[in-house]
Amino acid sequence: MRKVIISLAPVKAGTPIDKVKLAEDVAKCVEAGAGMCHLHCRKPDGSLTPDITDFVATFEEILARTDVVVQASTGGVSDMTIEERCNPLDYWRVESSSLNGGTTNLGDSVYVNTFADIDYCAKASYDRGIIPEVEVFDIGMIYNIERSKKETAYRTPVFYNLVFGHKGGMQPDITCLQAFRSAVPADAKWGVTHFGRDNWEFLAAAIAMGASVVRIGFEDSPYLAPGKDAEYNYEVVERLVQLIRAMGLEPATPQETREIMGTLPRVKK
């Protein structure tokens, strides 16, 4: 039976973080069917920071309660250098990382990811035995990665996260999804993020088209049903699991997620 990875991004940008309450929510998300947890490196007040102290402490709280694939974000609009953005990769438990595929308008900000930034982040990930997931906001970014492969030896399959819904980026309609999907290399795997999600139809379409990963969580949207937002992340995970199972599929466990992504065993240094 085909398994779909549920990637949980549980923290809305700029909101304060209570690491204990977050860890309890994430544990319930894994129990419900999430396989991976995606976090940015933030201070308790929710602001981005190059200091990984709270990032590590938050994941330690999570991992004390549940086994989940650890994915570190190297992104977010900030004035940090790419070296600072990659600091979370030094946390020994990180198994996957986000790798941003290029520069884009992100809301009212310009999200800068130069060719040099892409190459640096790819090498920083692979040098640590971390599997990157490429975040792409337009089709051209897929070709940016083809260029980057000439600078860094990428492992196969490459994972692409096709991001829809941001102001300035690809929008969540089926025509855009088909176009985006058609540009993904045949030997790659892909998934979707729907920022600002206000329905479930788009995620259903992506799953039906073969998405290996679907991202869910408050970083992108708390939408649960018409006129109703979720209070906890595990509620949207449960709703996504219902959708996946209604399609005759199953959510991937954390261990199955590792097998699908080909992550490497982590060893504390």
HUPEGI-V49476 format. One record per pair of residues at least 24 apart in sequence whose ideal C-beta (glycine too) atoms are under 7 Angstrom apart, sorted by sequence separation. I is the first residue (numbers start at 0). GAP is how many residues later the second one is. If there is no record, write none. Layout:
# HUPEGI-V49476
I GAP
I GAP
This chain:
# HUPEGI-V49476
69 24
70 24
73 24
130 24
133 24
135 24
159 24
190 24
196 24
215 24
16 25
36 25
69 25
70 25
71 25
72 25
73 25
74 25
133 25
135 25
194 25
195 25
197 25
7 26
68 26
70 26
73 26
98 26
117 26
121 26
125 26
132 26
133 26
134 26
135 26
136 26
193 26
196 26
213 26
5 27
9 27
16 27
68 27
70 27
133 27
135 27
192 27
5 28
7 28
10 28
15 28
47 28
96 28
132 28
134 28
159 28
161 28
163 28
176 28
180 28
5 29
6 29
7 29
8 29
15 29
16 29
76 29
118 29
122 29
136 29
163 29
164 29
165 29
176 29
4 30
7 30
15 30
47 30
49 30
62 30
117 30
121 30
156 30
157 30
158 30
159 30
160 30
161 30
162 30
163 30
164 30
171 30
4 31
6 31
10 31
14 31
36 31
137 31
155 31
156 31
163 31
164 31
173 31
13 32
35 32
47 32
58 32
76 32
114 32
118 32
121 32
136 32
137 32
156 32
160 32
162 32
164 32
176 32
34 33
35 33
36 33
37 33
38 33
39 33
54 33
96 33
98 33
100 33
103 33
118 33
136 33
33 34
34 34
36 34
38 34
49 34
58 34
76 34
95 34
98 34
100 34
103 34
35 35
37 35
51 35
55 35
81 35
85 35
88 35
94 35
95 35
96 35
97 35
98 35
99 35
100 35
21 36
25 36
29 36
39 36
51 36
54 36
88 36
93 36
94 36
98 36
49 37
95 37
97 37
202 37
206 37
18 38
22 38
26 38
29 38
51 38
81 38
85 38
101 38
18 39
22 39
26 39
51 39
81 39
88 39
101 39
203 39
207 39
25 40
100 40
138 40
202 40
206 40
16 41
19 41
23 41
88 41
100 41
138 41
141 41
18 42
22 42
25 42
101 42
141 42
100 43
199 43
100 44
138 44
40 46
40 47
73 47
211 48
160 52
158 54
160 54
106 59
35 60
74 60
105 60
106 60
106 61
70 62
105 62
104 63
6 64
103 64
103 65
158 102
154 107
130 130
130 131
130 132
128 135
95 165
95 167
94 168
94 171
92 173
91 174
91 176
91 177
6 184
68 185
4 186
67 186
66 187
68 188
68 189
68 194
31 202
3 203
33 203
28 204
32 204
28 205
31 205
6 206
8 206
11 206
12 206
27 206
31 206
3 207
4 207
6 207
9 207
10 207
11 207
24 207
3 208
4 208
5 208
6 208
7 208
8 208
9 208
10 208
24 208
28 208
32 208
7 209
9 209
24 209
31 209
3 210
5 210
8 210
8 211
34 216
34 217
32 218
34 218
34 219
34 221
35 221
34 222
9 223
29 224
7 225
7 229
5 231
5 234
3 240
3 245
5 245
1 247
2 247
3 247
4 247
0 248
2 248
3 248
0 249
2 249
4 252
2 253
4 255
2 257
